């Protein structure tokens, strides 16, 4: 993964509310990463997974997307099951987990209060997603986890929201050869309420594998 500051800047402090909250979090949890969380995975992925933002005791603690909290359990299980990682469990940066053909990132790179970034923060962080989308394979699939991620991807690609409404399981083929596939976010709330079941999430990856042919 490139260290290009256009794609990711661990020193970014463009959002005052998020920067202040990270400072507070670092004081409360001095062993936590508590900085912008970098993307994780291969340099030119065939599959780019875009989440919402780091979780307090997950990515914000570990420094890796979807690592250390409930949301990552089902995601990494699916990545392993369908051949996108060498392990089914992601625990920390030293666990030896390696992704294949895949990279995971977030629409907002910093932990937001209450796990809810505001519009200005999503828009400010979008500059990094714009640059990151330039690094993916020319026929890559972009998996948007949730409505906020979906809208952030469309904004980064300069696409009209009205033309590409969010719908779980929907694939949008783009003119440039890439495609977007939508899924409900694998959050604890969505899985506990069965809005997203394991079978539903598995079907998403079956569609991805079928299209990528890997």
N, C-alpha and C positions, 0 to 999 in steps of 0.2 A: 504494500500500500504506500502511495506517495506521501512524502512529508511536505508537499507543496502547501503553503499557507492559504492558497486560494481554495483548496479542497477541505482542509481542516487546520485550525489554529488553536493549539492547546492554551495559548495565552489570550484568547479572545475575551474581551470584556465589553462588547458592544451593547449588551442589554443590562441596564443598571439594576433592575429588579432581580434578575438572575444572578448577576455578579455579587450582589449583596447577600442573596440567599446562600450562595456557595460559600461565601466567607463565614456566614453563621454556621453552616453545616460542618465546615472544616474545624471550627472551634469546638463544636459539639462532638464530632467524630474525627479526631485527629488522624486516625489510621485509614480513613476513607480516601479514595481518589479525589473526589470533590472538585473537579475541574471539568471542562468540556471533555466529552467522551469520544475518542476517535473511532472511525469506522474499523471494522474487523473483517479480514478475509483477503481474497486474492486481488491482484492489481487490476486485472481486466476481466471482471466476472461476467458469466453468462446469466447469472441471476443476482439482482440487487434487491435486497430486502430492506424496506424503509419502514421503521417503526415511528413512534411518536416522540418520546424523550426518555432520558435515563430515569430509572426508578431510584428512590432514596436509598434503599438497602440492596439494590441490585447493581446496575451499571454504574451508578454514582459511587458506590462503594468499591466495586471491583475494577472499574476502568475499562470494562468490555461490554458492548451492547448485549442486553438480555442475559446477563450473567449474575446469578446470585439471588434471583427472585422467582416468583411463581410463573411469570410470563415467559421466562426462558425455558422452563421445563419442557413444555409441549413443543416449542419451536425447535430446540436442539434435538429432541427425540425424532421429529420429522426430518430434520436435515440429515441425521444419521441413517434413518430408515430408507431414505430415497437417494443416498449416495453423495450428499453434499458435505459431509464431515466424517472424520475418522472416529468420533466418539459421540455417544448419545447424551452425555452430561457435560455441562459447562460450569465449572466451579470457581476458577480464578485464572489469572494470567499465566500461571506456571503449570497448568494441568495437562499440557501437551496436545490440546485440541487444535486441529487444523481443518480449515474449510476447503472444499474443492469446488471450483467453478462458481464460487458464491462469495458475496460480501454482504455484511449487515451494517446498516447505518441508521441514523434517526433524523427526522425532520427538524428537530431541535436538539442541539448537542449538549445542552446543560440541563441539570435538574431544575424543574419548575416547582414553585410552591404548590402543594396540593396535587401534584402531578398534572397540572393544567397550565400550559403556556398560554399567554394572551396573543392576540392577533399581531401586534407589533413585533413580538419576539419571534413568532413563526416567520414573519416576513423578513426580518433582519437576518435570521439564520438561513434563509432560502438561498442566499448568495453562495453558500458552501455546497448546497445540493445542486445548484446550477452547474458548478464546476465538476462535482463528482459524477454527475450524469454524463459528462463528456468523456469519462474514463472507462465506461463499460463497453462490452462487446457490441458490435454494430447490429447484432440480431438478439441482443439480450432481452430478458424479461425483467420487469420491475414489479415486485410484489409489494403492494401498498397495504399495510396493516392498519385498517381503520380509516375513517373519513378524513381526519386531519392530515394523515400521511398522504392520502389520495389527493387532496387539494394542494398540498405542498408540492407533490410531484408534477401535477398539472401546471402549477404556477412556474416551477423551475423549467419546464419544457415549453412554456409560452402557449399553452393550450387553454381553450375556453372551458370553464367549469360546466357550463350548460350542455356542452356537446358530449361530455364524458361523465355522466352521473355515477356516483358510487353505488355498486351493487355486488354483494358477496358472490364470488365465483365468476364474475364477468371478466372477459378478456377483451381489451381494446388493442387492435392492431394499428400501429402508428405508421405514418407515411415514410418514416426514416428506417423502417425495418425492425425497430424494437416494438415491444408490446408491454402493456400494463395489465396486471391481474390483481383484482381486489379481494381482500379477505377481511372479515371482522378481526379486530385485534385479539391476540391470544392472552388477554388480561385475565386475572383471577375472576373478576366480575363476569366477563363474557363466558368463561368456561364453567363457572359455578352455576350460572343461570341457564346453561345449555344454549345460549345464543350462538356459541361456537362449540361444537362437539368435536371429539377426536376424529370421527368419521368425516365431518365436514372439512376439517383442516387437512386431513389426509387427501381428500379429493382435490384440494387446491394443488398439492404437490404432484398428484397423478397428472393433472393437466399441465403443470410446468414441465415435468419429465417428458410427456408426450410431445410437447411443442419443441422443446430444446433438443430432443433426441440424443440425450446423453445418459 
